Amino acid sequence: MEKNEGKFMMRKFGGWCVITVAVGLAAAQANAAEIFWSAPTNETNSAGDVASPGGLLAAVYVGCQQNTTDCPTPLADDVVNGVDFGYQTSQSGTVGFNGYPGVSLSGVNNPGEFPVPSPGSEAGLVTQGDFSNLGASMTFSITGLIIGNVYSIQFFEPYWSANYNTTYTDPLSDSVTLATGCSTGCSGTPATPQFVTGTFTADGTSEVITISDPGSYAIFAAADVFDASAPEPQTIGLVAAGLMGLAFRRRHLAQRANR
């Protein structure tokens, strides 16, 4: 009897070990999806740079925080190429965005406006940017991901008083560096701000991306995240219309057969 109880306890212990290891492995994989970055692309100062490759998860931007000459518009969402970008709802520390509770940005020192003159503002999307303290970094966190789904993400840089190159790094240390635009009349080498697109397959319900520039200021202006595994709204509409047409045709044929 004692031997049987001993074997039962050993099996039970072994089962708990397997569960513990599995949970540990799952935790180790959380926030660790590899992002495959595109090459940096110069912004064209037009809405067409904003892509929409699936169902929108989040679209966020700093917005006009200071309400000054360069940024006279009060806080409001910005719809660019049909994508609704929620404005930043606070100015420093960990900040959130209007309408998108699943996205946050931490390590923010303060927002600031681009210098004048500036060639453009990407349909108002990059009129301002968040910056970190000198040599520090920010983290962009996304929650509410579905494990196994493919996501597409874009980051946009603004114009600034100097070309503060900013690096975006995934949890596996894959990174891409974007130029911050430096317009005519500002210090440093004139440059066009850039954006980048990345794709990843979620292996956890969240993803954390580091935004940094060692020795300088890291700058963030806007980002969007799409679930590329989900159909676009127009695709859903076409499918629905097709199903309605098929149902109507079947009903019509049934009525003819009953005559």
C-alpha positions in Angstrom: 0.0 0.0 0.0 2.8 2.4 0.9 4.6 1.6 -2.3 1.5 2.4 -4.4 1.1 5.7 -2.5 4.7 6.5 -3.1 4.4 5.8 -6.9 1.2 8.0 -7.0 3.0 10.9 -5.2 6.0 10.6 -7.6 3.7 10.7 -10.6 1.9 13.6 -9.2 5.1 15.4 -8.6 6.3 14.6 -12.1 3.1 16.0 -13.5 3.5 19.2 -11.6 7.1 19.5 -12.8 5.9 19.2 -16.4 3.3 21.8 -15.9 5.8 24.1 -14.1 8.3 23.7 -17.0 5.6 24.4 -19.6 4.5 27.5 -17.8 8.1 28.7 -17.4 8.8 28.2 -21.1 5.6 30.1 -22.0 6.6 32.9 -19.7 10.1 33.0 -21.2 8.5 33.3 -24.7 6.2 36.1 -23.7 7.2 39.5 -25.2 9.8 37.8 -27.3 8.5 37.7 -30.8 11.1 38.5 -33.5 10.3 41.5 -35.7 11.3 41.4 -39.3 12.1 45.0 -40.2 11.9 46.6 -43.7 14.6 49.0 -44.9 14.0 52.6 -43.5 12.0 54.6 -46.0 12.0 58.4 -46.4 8.7 60.0 -45.5 6.9 61.7 -48.4 4.9 64.2 -46.3 1.8 62.5 -47.6 -0.9 60.3 -46.1 0.0 57.5 -48.5 2.9 56.4 -46.2 0.4 55.0 -43.8 -0.5 51.4 -44.7 -3.5 49.3 -43.5 -2.7 45.7 -44.1 -5.5 44.1 -42.0 -7.6 44.8 -39.0 -6.5 47.9 -37.0 -5.2 47.1 -33.5 -3.9 50.5 -32.6 -2.7 53.8 -34.2 -1.2 56.4 -32.0 0.6 59.7 -32.3 2.0 62.4 -30.0 -0.3 65.2 -31.3 -0.2 68.9 -30.5 0.6 69.0 -26.8 1.9 72.5 -26.5 -0.7 74.5 -28.5 1.8 77.0 -29.7 2.4 78.7 -33.1 3.9 75.6 -34.7 1.2 73.4 -33.2 -2.0 75.5 -32.8 -4.5 72.7 -32.9 -5.9 71.4 -29.6 -5.7 67.7 -28.8 -7.6 65.6 -31.3 -7.4 62.3 -33.2 -5.7 62.5 -36.6 -7.3 60.4 -39.4 -4.5 59.7 -42.0 -5.3 57.5 -45.0 -8.4 56.2 -43.3 -6.5 55.2 -40.1 -7.6 56.9 -36.9 -4.5 57.8 -34.8 -5.3 58.4 -31.2 -3.6 61.4 -29.6 -1.3 61.2 -26.6 -3.2 61.8 -23.3 -0.3 62.8 -21.0 3.1 64.4 -21.4 5.8 62.4 -19.5 6.6 59.2 -17.8 4.4 56.4 -19.0 1.9 57.9 -21.5 -1.3 56.5 -23.0 -3.3 57.3 -26.1 -6.9 58.2 -26.7 -9.0 55.2 -27.7 -6.2 52.6 -27.5 -5.7 51.3 -24.0 -3.6 48.4 -25.2 -0.7 50.6 -26.2 1.6 52.6 -24.0 4.9 54.4 -24.2 7.2 54.6 -21.1 10.4 56.5 -20.4 9.1 59.7 -21.9 10.8 62.9 -20.8 8.5 65.4 -22.6 7.0 66.1 -26.0 8.3 68.8 -28.2 7.4 70.4 -31.5 9.4 70.4 -34.7 11.4 73.5 -35.7 10.4 76.1 -38.2 10.7 76.1 -41.1 9.8 72.4 -41.8 9.1 70.9 -45.3 6.0 69.0 -44.2 4.2 67.1 -41.5 3.0 63.8 -42.9 -0.6 64.9 -43.0 -0.2 66.3 -39.5 1.0 63.0 -38.1 4.5 64.0 -37.2 4.0 67.6 -36.0 5.4 66.6 -32.6 7.5 63.9 -31.0 8.3 62.4 -27.6 11.9 62.4 -26.5 13.8 60.5 -23.8 16.5 61.9 -21.6 20.0 62.1 -23.1 21.3 58.5 -23.6 18.2 56.9 -22.1 15.5 54.9 -23.9 11.7 54.5 -24.2 9.7 51.3 -24.4 6.6 50.9 -26.7 4.3 48.2 -25.3 1.5 46.4 -27.1 -1.0 44.2 -25.3 -4.0 42.2 -26.4 -2.2 40.2 -29.1 -3.5 36.8 -30.3 -0.8 34.1 -30.2 -0.1 32.8 -33.7 -1.4 35.8 -35.5 0.8 37.9 -37.7 1.1 41.6 -36.9 2.4 44.6 -38.9 3.7 47.7 -37.2 4.9 51.1 -38.5 7.0 53.7 -36.7 7.3 57.3 -37.9 9.9 59.9 -37.1 9.3 63.7 -36.9 11.3 66.7 -37.9 13.5 67.9 -35.1 16.1 70.5 -34.3 18.9 68.0 -35.2 19.1 64.6 -36.9 18.7 62.4 -33.8 18.9 59.0 -35.3 16.5 56.7 -33.4 16.8 52.9 -33.1 13.9 50.5 -32.7 14.8 47.1 -31.2 12.7 44.0 -30.7 13.0 41.6 -27.6 15.6 39.5 -29.6 17.8 42.5 -30.3 16.9 42.8 -34.0 16.9 46.5 -34.7 16.5 49.2 -37.3 17.7 52.9 -37.1 15.6 55.7 -38.6 16.7 59.3 -39.3 14.9 62.1 -37.6 14.4 64.9 -40.1 16.4 68.1 -39.7 14.8 70.9 -41.7 16.4 74.0 -43.3 17.8 76.4 -40.6 18.3 73.8 -37.9 21.6 72.6 -36.5 23.1 69.4 -37.9 22.9 67.9 -41.4 19.6 68.4 -43.1 17.7 65.1 -43.4 14.3 63.7 -44.3 12.5 61.8 -41.5 12.0 58.1 -42.1 9.5 55.4 -41.3 9.8 51.6 -41.1 7.5 48.6 -41.3 8.0 45.5 -39.2 6.1 42.2 -39.1 6.0 39.6 -36.3 4.1 36.5 -35.3 2.9 36.8 -31.7 4.1 34.1 -29.4 2.6 35.9 -26.4 -0.2 38.3 -25.7 2.2 41.3 -25.6 5.2 42.7 -27.3 7.7 45.3 -26.1 9.9 47.4 -28.4 12.8 49.5 -27.1 13.3 53.0 -28.6 16.9 54.3 -28.0 19.8 56.3 -29.3 22.9 55.9 -27.0 24.6 59.3 -26.6 21.8 61.3 -28.0 18.0 61.7 -27.7 15.6 59.0 -28.9 12.5 60.5 -30.7 9.0 59.0 -31.2 6.2 60.6 -33.2 3.7 58.0 -34.3 3.0 54.2 -34.7 0.3 51.9 -36.0 -0.3 48.2 -35.4 -2.4 45.9 -37.6 -3.5 42.3 -37.2 -2.5 41.1 -40.7 -4.2 37.8 -40.0 -7.6 39.6 -39.8 -9.3 40.7 -43.0 -9.6 44.4 -43.8 -13.0 46.0 -43.3 -13.5 46.3 -47.1 -12.8 42.6 -47.5 -15.4 41.8 -44.9 -17.9 43.9 -46.7 -17.2 42.2 -50.0 -17.6 38.8 -48.4 -20.8 39.8 -46.7 -22.2 41.1 -50.0 -21.2 37.9 -51.8 -23.0 35.8 -49.1 -26.1 37.9 -49.4 -26.1 37.6 -53.2 -25.7 33.8 -52.9 -28.6 33.6 -50.4 -30.8 35.7 -52.7 -29.9 33.5 -55.7 -30.7 30.3 -53.8 -34.1 31.7 -52.7 -34.9 32.8 -56.2 -34.1 29.3 -57.6 -36.2 27.7 -54.8 -39.2 29.9 -55.6 -38.9 29.0 -59.3 -38.7 25.3 -58.5 -41.9 25.5 -56.4 -44.0 27.1 -59.2 
